[in-house]
Amino acid sequence: MNNISLYLLTVLIWGSTWLAVEFQIGDVAAEVSIFYRYTIAALVIFLWSLAKKQNLKFSLRTHAVFVSLGLLLFCLNYICVYIGQSYITSALMAIVFSTVSWMNIFNARLFFGTRSGPRVLIGAFLGVVGLCLMFWPSISELSLTDVTVLGALYGLVGSYFASLGNMISQATQKRKLPVMQTNAWSMLYGALFTGLISLGRGHSFAIDWSLSYISSLLYLSIFGSVIAFWAYLTLLGRIGANKAGYATIAFPVIAIVLSVIYEDLKITIPLLLGVALVLLGNLFVMKRKQLTVTR
């Protein structure tokens, strides 16, 4: 699959998961839902790997890398974001999480010496401004209270965990480790860590058997985790975390479109300007020749 297809697949699926997550919020604790999500995702990839007769045996040193990736990208990242979103709106969390694009630019320079040209920097700036415009009605109603600051801090910490996970994934691909098998083990470790944290916090593992919860859980597990993370991390290995990270800015556009269709979100001038800026940012960050040369 070429890079444009990988990018579009990532943005389209992760953009739709915002709507699916709404059905996960309720009687089941966030950490427990994350545990179920990545347990299912890991099981699906393991079964796929066995069916395809892919190698699942790795050295202890490699498993240490999988543990780190699982802890950062599939455990702590999600726990912080879910907890943070209990204090602030999903709109503000979308903007906070978009800082992953800037964190990836910084961390890619720090860990790999990757220099981001002016196109990437301008594109990321335009994207963040566009997000702020899209979600301006929700932002304008916020007051800078201790609760708001706490929620934003959780989001920023979770975003940085995600960015560090991106760096580890890029490093594993430089070592030619296969993305799917890496994800299988990392998601399994992430699920185990999340399960232990859930036990430590005294959460019940009773599952919500409603159709909305189960269907959204399966969608998030298979599409939002197995397929989207394969697409995103494969893209990251090809074009670098500093460019692939722009997906965290672009996918809220899909969430906005779904909200207009299913939640009667009103189309306003700031909304249209915001979408236009995010799309313009795509043109700056993702030059066509960079996206299409590798298959």
C-alpha positions, 0 to 999 in steps of 0.5 A, spaced: 500 500 500 502 506 498 503 512 503 497 516 501 493 510 502 496 509 509 495 516 510 488 517 508 486 510 512 489 513 518 486 519 518 479 516 516 479 511 521 482 515 527 477 521 525 471 516 526 473 513 533 472 520 536 464 518 535 465 510 537 469 512 544 462 516 546 459 509 546 465 507 551 463 512 556 459 509 562 459 504 567 465 501 565 471 504 567 476 507 562 482 503 564 478 497 563 475 499 556 482 500 554 484 493 557 479 490 553 480 494 547 488 492 546 487 485 549 482 484 543 486 487 538 493 483 540 489 477 540 486 478 532 494 480 530 496 474 533 491 469 530 493 473 523 500 472 524 499 465 526 494 464 520 500 467 515 505 463 519 509 470 521 515 469 526 512 471 533 519 469 536 523 475 538 529 475 543 528 478 550 532 484 548 527 485 543 521 484 548 524 489 552 523 494 546 515 491 546 514 492 553 516 500 552 512 501 546 506 498 549 507 502 556 507 508 552 503 508 546 498 503 548 497 504 556 499 510 559 498 515 553 490 512 553 489 512 560 492 520 561 487 522 555 481 518 557 482 521 564 483 528 562 477 528 558 473 527 564 475 534 566 475 537 559 471 537 553 473 532 547 474 539 543 479 541 547 482 534 548 483 534 540 487 540 540 491 538 546 492 532 543 494 535 536 501 537 540 503 530 538 505 533 531 510 538 534 512 533 540 514 529 534 518 534 530 522 536 537 523 528 539 525 526 532 530 532 532 532 530 539 533 522 538 534 522 530 537 528 528 531 529 523 531 536 521 524 539 519 524 544 514 519 550 514 514 547 510 513 542 516 513 547 521 508 552 517 504 546 516 503 544 523 502 551 525 496 552 520 493 545 522 493 547 530 490 554 528 485 551 524 483 546 529 482 552 534 477 555 529 474 549 528 472 548 536 472 555 537 465 555 540 467 550 545 473 553 547 470 560 548 465 557 553 471 554 557 474 558 564 481 557 566 479 553 572 483 548 576 479 543 573 481 545 566 488 546 567 488 539 570 485 536 564 489 539 559 495 537 563 493 530 563 492 531 555 499 534 554 502 528 558 498 523 554 500 526 548 508 526 550 507 519 552 504 517 545 510 521 541 515 517 545 512 511 543 512 514 536 520 514 536 520 507 539 516 505 533 520 509 528 527 506 531 524 498 531 522 499 524 530 502 522 531 495 525 527 492 520 522 489 526 515 487 522 510 492 524 504 487 525 508 482 530 511 488 533 504 491 534 501 484 537 506 484 542 506 491 544 499 491 545 499 485 549 504 488 554 500 495 554 493 491 555 497 487 561 499 494 564 493 497 563 489 491 567 494 491 572 493 499 573 485 497 573 486 492 579 490 497 583 485 502 582 480 497 584 476 497 578 470 492 576 472 488 570 464 487 569 463 488 561 457 492 559 453 487 554 449 493 550 449 493 543 452 500 543 458 498 547 460 491 544 459 494 537 464 500 539 469 496 542 469 491 536 470 497 532 475 501 536 479 494 537 479 492 530 479 498 526 481 503 531 487 499 533 489 493 529 488 497 522 489 504 524 495 503 528 498 498 522 497 504 517 500 509 521 506 506 524 508 503 517 507 510 514 511 513 520 517 508 519 517 510 511 516 518 512 518 519 519 514 521 525 515 529 524 511 528 518 506 522 520 504 526 526 500 531 522 495 525 522 493 527 529 491 534 526 488 532 520 483 526 523 479 531 527 476 534 520 473 527 519 470 527 526 467 534 525 464 531 518 461 525 522 458 530 527 455 534 522 452 528 519 450 524 526 450 530 531 447 536 527 453 540 528 452 547 525 456 549 519 459 556 521 464 560 518 470 559 523 468 551 522 469 552 514 476 556 515 478 551 520 477 545 516 481 549 510 487 551 514 488 544 516 487 541 509 492 547 507 497 545 512 496 538 509 499 541 503 505 544 506 507 538 511 505 532 506 508 533 499 506 529 494 513 526 492 514 524 499 508 520 500 508 516 493 515 514 492 515 508 497 511 502 497 
